[in-house]
Amino acid sequence: MIRRLLGKGKEGKAAVQALRADEYDTAWQLFAERHRKDPDQHETTFASGVTSELLGKWDDALGYYRLAAGTNGVKDDDRAVYLDAKHRLTDDIGRILRSDSPQSRPAVVPDRESQETKEKGHD
């Protein structure tokens, strides 16, 4: 899906390259700029959702997925991908947000050696 953006101008190509290089902030900025210029370009809207999700911007990602799925003229196959992403995120967002909260993560992760020492009774 995102590969289609390669042929859609230098911004699209640069955004995909940034995404592939795990430069999510750069990719998001480039996709967002492209989306502002052509909000009916559903592939770019979806790519903005994917990138938002990779950045942990769950609500933004969900909004982009909804926009992509609701864009006029989207082929059924593409719409199915967009709806799958929307449903997956909708179904999992509660769990994601709980796992993202500081209280759900241990403050200190013990190293393996100290854990084994405690188990043997050697402090």
Secondary structure, 3 states (H helix, E strand, C coil): CHHHHHHCHHHHHHHHHHHHCCCHHHHHHHHHHHHHHCCCCHHHHHHHHHHHHHCCCHHHHHHHHHHHHHCCCCCHHHHHHHHHHHHHHHHHHHHHHHHHCHHHCCCCCCCHHHHHHHHHCCC
